[in-house]
Amino acid sequence: MSKNMFCFQCEQTAGCAGCTGKMGVCGKSADVAGIQDRLTGALIGLGHAAKGNEGKLTDETHRLVI
């Protein structure tokens, strides 16, 4: 991953503008910020896939996701 970041994941940034550079105000590295962005994107995709299928999801599916 790139060692420069743009992170807007928390409220700790000055002026709510996001962090750039090698590390955020919170101490998060660029790698961690990128991984969290990808995880968030995957969870949003999972939510879209499950939407409208609430009655069709099994207990096994719920255990797998959680």
C-alpha positions in Angstrom: 0.0 0.0 0.0 1.0 3.6 -0.4 2.6 5.2 2.6 0.6 8.4 2.1 -2.9 8.6 3.3 -6.1 10.5 3.1 -8.2 9.6 6.1 -11.6 11.1 7.1 -12.7 8.3 9.4 -12.8 10.2 12.7 -13.6 13.5 14.4 -10.1 14.2 15.5 -8.9 15.9 12.3 -8.4 19.7 12.4 -11.3 21.4 10.8 -12.9 18.1 9.9 -10.7 18.1 6.8 -9.1 14.7 7.0 -5.6 13.6 7.7 -2.9 13.3 5.0 0.7 12.1 5.2 2.2 9.0 6.9 0.1 9.1 10.0 -3.2 10.5 11.2 -3.8 12.7 14.2 -5.2 9.6 16.0 -2.0 7.7 15.4 -3.4 5.5 12.6 -1.0 4.5 9.8 -1.8 4.9 6.1 -1.9 1.1 5.8 -4.6 0.8 8.6 -6.6 3.6 7.1 -6.6 1.9 3.7 -7.6 -1.5 5.2 -10.4 0.1 7.2 -11.7 1.9 4.0 -11.7 -1.5 2.2 -13.5 -3.2 5.1 -16.1 -0.5 5.2 -16.7 -0.8 1.5 -17.1 -4.5 1.7 -19.6 -4.2 4.5 -21.6 -1.7 2.6 -21.6 -4.1 -0.4 -22.8 -6.9 1.9 -25.6 -4.7 3.2 -26.7 -3.9 -0.3 -26.7 -7.6 -1.2 -28.8 -8.5 1.8 -31.3 -5.7 1.4 -34.6 -7.1 0.3 -33.6 -10.6 1.3 -34.3 -10.3 5.0 -36.7 -13.2 5.2 -34.5 -15.4 3.1 -31.4 -15.2 5.3 -30.8 -18.2 7.5 -29.4 -18.4 11.0 -26.2 -19.9 9.5 -25.9 -16.8 7.2 -26.2 -14.5 10.2 -23.6 -16.4 12.2 -21.2 -16.4 9.2 -21.5 -12.6 8.8 -21.1 -11.8 12.5 
